[in-house]
Amino acid sequence: ASNNDDNLDQNDSERDLYARLHIGRDADTATIQQAYRRLTLLYHPDKHQDLRTKQLAMNLFIQIKNAYDILNDPEKRAIYDIIGMKGLKTEGWEIITRTKTSREILDEYERLIKEREEKRFNQITNPNSSVYATINLTDIFINDGLPKIEITDFNVEQNIDISLTNQDTTTINANVTIRNGRGIGTLTTSFRRIFSDLSWFRIDLIFGQRPYIGLYYFRRITQKLHANVHTTFSLIKNRKTIITSGFIFSLNYQLTHNLTSSLQWKTGRNSFMKGILQYDKQKWMISSAIQLGFVNTFAAIDGVYKFPDICNLRCSLK
């Protein structure tokens, strides 16, 4: 074996498999099989009557069997010879043959380790991205000629969750929106603490064109009924004055497995009352809302069709 092979093997906790079978590293298949038959006959537990000796023979018999299973398999032996036992513990190997060089097997091992680290990072941070676009089709209905179709909104968002403890989670969110030719970017950092199975609290720090702080509290009242309240505080006038837009109180009730209802009440400036009814299936969702307010009163219906792992198609009427 080369010096690189020795460096890879020197940290293995298991005893050398060739030494277990009392053979050299250049042993052929016939030599491996002969050594296995000889040692299994010698250490077979049924040949020993004393309990202590029988247990020792059993342990040796298992070690010999494991060594034989690896060295008698050309693919496993090739991996073991180049990388050692840690290579055999790595999942995802492609078919390895004795004709592959040491460099090729090492490259394959490094690829698997890199994939495993990336998978572990994704499990810890749970990253996800989304892209939304709003297309104005009004001209299709009011113009008999060639309609003018324009994208009024375009949004790109990246989100990363980091679990600090079983109760604490930090979230980092980056959002860029282009609306009517103007771009706006925000960076949000959030901290959430779960108090119990019934409630949690979250604080958001938003940095952008107008920095502000958001506070959220959630409480599960029954299995189907839960409530939440949130508010925001922002800085104005050279960031010397703190104002709040008011509080939003929400009650949500699950009517059936797919149907939920929500009632919202906003206090302060631009106060309103809003009722929402939403029906959600695995592949599509439709919701309707009615809002009554001093400034903004409307009714809306919104539908989403989900293309798994591709995109969501959304249509809205307001």
C-alpha positions as CSV (number, residue, x, y, z in Angstrom):
1,A,0.0,0.0,0.0
2,S,1.1,3.6,-0.6
3,N,2.0,6.2,2.0
4,N,-1.4,7.9,1.3
5,D,-3.1,4.6,2.1
6,D,-1.2,4.2,5.4
7,N,-2.2,7.8,6.4
8,L,-5.8,7.0,5.7
9,D,-5.7,3.7,7.7
10,Q,-3.7,4.8,10.7
11,N,-6.8,6.3,12.5
12,D,-9.0,3.2,12.0
13,S,-10.1,1.8,15.3
14,E,-10.6,-1.7,13.9
15,R,-7.8,-4.2,13.7
16,D,-6.4,-4.9,10.2
17,L,-8.7,-7.3,8.4
18,Y,-5.8,-9.1,6.7
19,A,-4.3,-9.7,10.1
20,R,-7.5,-11.2,11.4
21,L,-7.3,-13.9,8.7
22,H,-3.5,-14.2,9.0
23,I,-2.9,-13.5,5.3
24,G,-1.0,-10.9,3.3
25,R,-2.6,-7.9,1.5
26,D,-1.7,-9.5,-1.8
27,A,-3.7,-12.6,-1.0
28,D,-5.9,-13.9,-3.8
29,T,-9.5,-15.1,-3.5
30,A,-8.6,-18.8,-3.0
31,T,-6.2,-17.9,-0.2
32,I,-8.8,-15.8,1.6
33,Q,-11.4,-18.6,1.4
34,Q,-8.9,-21.2,2.7
35,A,-8.0,-19.0,5.6
36,Y,-11.6,-18.4,6.4
37,R,-12.5,-22.1,6.4
38,R,-9.5,-22.9,8.6
39,L,-10.1,-20.2,11.2
40,T,-13.9,-20.8,11.4
41,L,-13.3,-24.5,12.1
42,L,-10.7,-23.5,14.8
43,Y,-12.9,-20.9,16.5
44,H,-16.4,-22.3,16.0
45,P,-18.3,-21.9,19.3
46,D,-19.6,-25.5,19.2
47,K,-16.0,-26.8,19.6
48,H,-15.6,-25.2,23.1
49,Q,-17.4,-26.3,26.3
50,D,-16.1,-23.8,28.8
51,L,-18.4,-20.7,28.9
52,R,-15.6,-18.2,29.1
53,T,-13.7,-19.9,26.2
54,K,-16.9,-20.3,24.3
55,Q,-17.7,-16.6,24.5
56,L,-14.1,-15.7,23.4
57,A,-14.4,-18.0,20.5
58,M,-17.8,-16.5,19.5
59,N,-16.2,-13.0,19.4
60,L,-13.3,-14.2,17.3
61,F,-15.7,-16.1,15.0
62,I,-17.8,-13.0,14.4
63,Q,-14.6,-10.9,13.7
64,I,-13.3,-13.5,11.2
65,K,-16.7,-13.6,9.5
66,N,-16.9,-9.8,9.1
67,A,-13.3,-9.7,7.8
68,Y,-14.1,-12.5,5.2
69,D,-17.3,-10.7,4.1
70,I,-15.3,-7.6,3.2
71,L,-12.2,-9.1,1.7
72,N,-14.1,-11.7,-0.3
73,D,-16.1,-9.0,-2.0
74,P,-14.1,-7.3,-4.7
75,E,-15.9,-3.9,-4.4
76,K,-15.7,-3.8,-0.6
77,R,-12.1,-4.9,-0.6
78,A,-11.2,-2.2,-3.1
79,I,-12.7,0.5,-0.9
80,Y,-11.1,-1.0,2.3
81,D,-7.6,-1.2,0.7
82,I,-7.6,2.5,-0.3
83,I,-9.6,4.2,2.4
84,G,-10.1,1.8,5.3
85,M,-13.2,0.9,7.4
86,K,-14.5,4.5,7.4
87,G,-14.9,4.2,3.7
88,L,-17.1,1.2,4.0
89,K,-19.3,3.1,6.6
90,T,-20.0,5.8,4.0
91,E,-23.2,5.3,2.1
92,G,-23.9,6.1,-1.5
93,W,-20.9,4.3,-3.2
94,E,-21.2,3.7,-7.0
95,I,-20.0,0.3,-8.3
96,I,-16.3,0.0,-7.5
97,T,-14.0,-2.4,-9.4
98,R,-10.5,-3.5,-8.8
99,T,-9.6,-1.9,-12.1
100,K,-10.2,1.6,-10.6
101,T,-7.2,3.4,-9.4
102,S,-6.5,4.6,-5.9
103,R,-7.0,8.2,-7.0
104,E,-10.4,7.4,-8.5
105,I,-11.6,5.7,-5.4
106,L,-10.4,8.6,-3.2
107,D,-12.1,11.1,-5.4
108,E,-15.4,9.1,-5.1
109,Y,-14.9,9.0,-1.3
110,E,-14.3,12.7,-1.1
111,R,-17.5,13.3,-3.2
112,L,-19.6,11.3,-0.8
113,I,-18.2,13.1,2.2
114,K,-18.9,16.4,0.6
115,E,-22.5,15.4,-0.2
116,R,-23.0,14.1,3.4
117,E,-21.7,17.5,4.8
118,E,-24.0,19.4,2.5
119,K,-26.9,17.2,3.5
120,R,-26.1,17.7,7.2
121,F,-25.9,21.5,6.7
122,N,-29.3,21.6,4.9
123,Q,-30.8,19.6,7.7
124,I,-29.5,22.1,10.3
125,T,-30.3,25.3,8.4
126,N,-33.3,24.1,6.3
127,P,-32.7,26.7,3.5
128,N,-35.5,27.5,1.1
129,S,-36.0,30.0,-1.7
130,S,-39.0,31.4,-3.5
131,V,-39.7,33.6,-6.5
132,Y,-43.0,35.4,-7.1
133,A,-44.2,37.5,-10.1
134,T,-47.4,39.5,-10.5
135,I,-48.6,39.9,-14.1
136,N,-51.1,42.6,-15.0
137,L,-53.5,41.2,-17.6
138,T,-56.1,44.0,-17.5
139,D,-55.3,45.2,-21.0
140,I,-56.6,41.9,-22.4
141,F,-60.1,42.7,-21.3
142,I,-60.2,46.4,-22.2
143,N,-58.2,46.6,-25.4
144,D,-59.3,45.0,-28.7
145,G,-55.9,45.3,-30.2
146,L,-52.6,43.8,-29.2
147,P,-52.8,43.6,-25.4
148,K,-50.0,45.0,-23.2
149,I,-49.0,42.5,-20.6
150,E,-46.7,43.8,-17.8
151,I,-45.0,42.4,-14.7
152,T,-45.9,44.8,-11.9
153,D,-44.2,42.9,-9.0
154,F,-41.2,40.6,-8.9
155,N,-40.0,39.1,-5.6
156,V,-37.1,36.9,-4.7
157,E,-36.7,35.5,-1.2
158,Q,-34.2,33.3,0.7
159,N,-34.8,31.9,4.1
160,I,-32.5,30.0,6.6
161,D,-33.6,28.4,9.9
162,I,-31.0,27.7,12.6
163,S,-32.0,25.6,15.6
164,L,-30.1,26.8,18.7
165,T,-31.9,24.5,21.2
166,N,-35.1,22.4,21.3
167,Q,-37.0,25.6,22.3
168,D,-35.0,28.4,20.5
169,T,-34.8,29.0,16.7
170,T,-33.1,31.8,14.8
171,T,-34.2,32.7,11.2
172,I,-32.4,34.8,8.6
173,N,-34.5,36.1,5.7
174,A,-33.4,38.1,2.7
175,N,-36.0,39.6,0.4
176,V,-35.7,41.7,-2.8
177,T,-38.8,43.2,-4.4
178,I,-39.1,45.1,-7.7
179,R,-42.4,47.0,-8.0
180,N,-43.2,49.3,-10.9
181,G,-39.5,49.6,-11.8
182,R,-38.3,50.4,-8.3
183,G,-36.3,47.9,-6.1
184,I,-36.6,47.4,-2.4
185,G,-34.5,45.0,-0.3
186,T,-34.9,43.9,3.3
187,L,-33.0,41.7,5.7
188,T,-34.8,40.1,8.6
189,T,-33.4,38.3,11.6
190,S,-35.8,36.5,13.9
191,F,-35.6,34.7,17.3
192,R,-38.4,32.4,18.4
193,R,-38.8,30.8,21.9
194,I,-41.3,27.9,22.4
195,F,-42.7,28.0,25.9
196,S,-44.7,24.8,25.7
197,D,-46.9,22.9,23.2
198,L,-49.5,25.6,23.6
199,S,-47.6,28.9,23.0
200,W,-44.5,30.6,21.5
201,F,-43.1,34.2,21.2
202,R,-41.1,35.7,18.4
203,I,-39.2,38.9,17.8
204,D,-38.2,40.2,14.4
205,L,-35.5,42.8,13.5
206,I,-36.1,44.1,10.0
207,F,-33.4,46.2,8.2
208,G,-34.2,48.0,5.0
209,Q,-35.7,51.2,3.8
210,R,-37.6,51.6,7.1
211,P,-36.1,49.5,9.9
212,Y,-38.6,48.2,12.5
213,I,-39.2,45.6,15.2
214,G,-42.0,43.0,15.1
215,L,-43.3,41.2,18.2
216,Y,-45.5,38.1,17.9
217,Y,-47.3,35.8,20.4
218,F,-49.1,32.6,19.6
219,R,-51.4,30.6,21.9
220,R,-53.3,27.4,21.2
221,I,-56.6,27.5,23.0
222,T,-58.0,24.1,22.0
223,Q,-57.0,21.5,19.4
224,K,-58.8,23.4,16.7
225,L,-58.8,27.0,18.0
226,H,-55.8,29.2,18.4
227,A,-55.1,32.9,18.7
228,N,-52.2,35.2,18.1
229,V,-51.3,38.9,18.4
230,H,-48.6,40.9,16.8
231,T,-47.4,44.5,16.5
232,T,-44.5,46.5,15.1
233,F,-42.4,49.4,16.2
234,S,-40.5,51.6,13.8
235,L,-38.3,54.7,13.9
236,I,-39.2,58.0,12.1
237,K,-37.9,61.5,12.0
238,N,-34.2,60.7,11.7
239,R,-34.8,57.6,13.8
240,K,-35.5,59.5,17.0
241,T,-39.2,58.8,17.3
242,I,-40.7,55.3,17.9
243,I,-44.2,54.7,16.5
244,T,-46.4,51.6,16.3
245,S,-49.0,50.8,13.5
246,G,-51.3,49.2,16.1
247,F,-52.0,45.6,17.2
248,I,-53.5,42.8,15.1
249,F,-55.5,40.2,17.0
250,S,-56.4,37.0,15.2
251,L,-58.6,34.0,15.9
252,N,-58.3,30.9,13.7
253,Y,-60.6,27.9,13.8
254,Q,-60.3,24.6,11.9
255,L,-63.9,23.8,10.7
256,T,-62.9,20.6,8.9
257,H,-59.8,18.7,7.9
258,N,-59.3,21.0,4.9
259,L,-61.4,24.1,5.8
260,T,-60.3,26.8,8.2
261,S,-61.7,30.2,9.2
262,S,-60.0,33.3,10.6
263,L,-61.1,36.6,12.1
264,Q,-58.7,39.5,12.4
265,W,-59.0,42.8,14.2
266,K,-56.5,45.6,13.7
267,T,-56.3,48.6,16.1
268,G,-54.8,52.0,15.6
269,R,-54.3,53.7,12.3
270,N,-56.1,52.1,9.3
271,S,-58.0,49.8,11.7
272,F,-60.2,47.1,10.2
273,M,-62.1,43.8,10.7
274,K,-61.4,40.9,8.3
275,G,-62.9,37.5,7.9
276,I,-61.1,34.8,5.9
277,L,-62.3,31.3,4.8
278,Q,-59.7,29.0,3.3
279,Y,-60.0,25.5,1.7
280,D,-56.7,23.7,1.3
281,K,-56.1,20.5,-0.6
282,Q,-52.9,18.7,-1.4
283,K,-52.6,20.1,-4.9
284,W,-54.7,23.3,-4.7
285,M,-56.0,26.0,-2.3
286,I,-58.7,28.6,-2.5
287,S,-59.5,31.4,0.0
288,S,-61.9,34.2,0.2
289,A,-61.8,37.3,2.4
290,I,-64.0,40.3,3.3
291,Q,-62.5,43.3,5.0
292,L,-64.3,46.2,6.6
293,G,-62.3,49.3,7.5
294,F,-62.5,53.1,7.5
295,V,-59.9,53.4,4.8
296,N,-59.9,50.1,2.9
297,T,-63.0,47.9,2.5
298,F,-62.9,45.1,0.0
299,A,-63.7,41.5,-0.9
300,A,-61.2,39.1,-2.5
301,I,-60.8,35.6,-3.7
302,D,-57.5,33.9,-4.2
303,G,-56.6,30.5,-5.7
304,V,-53.3,28.6,-5.9
305,Y,-52.5,25.4,-7.9
306,K,-49.4,23.6,-6.7
307,F,-46.9,21.9,-9.1
308,P,-44.9,19.8,-6.7
309,D,-41.1,20.7,-6.6
310,I,-41.6,23.1,-9.5
311,C,-43.8,26.2,-8.8
312,N,-47.2,27.4,-7.6
313,L,-49.7,29.1,-9.9
314,R,-51.7,31.9,-8.2
315,C,-54.7,33.8,-9.4
316,S,-56.4,36.6,-7.4
317,L,-59.5,38.7,-7.8
318,K,-60.1,41.7,-5.6
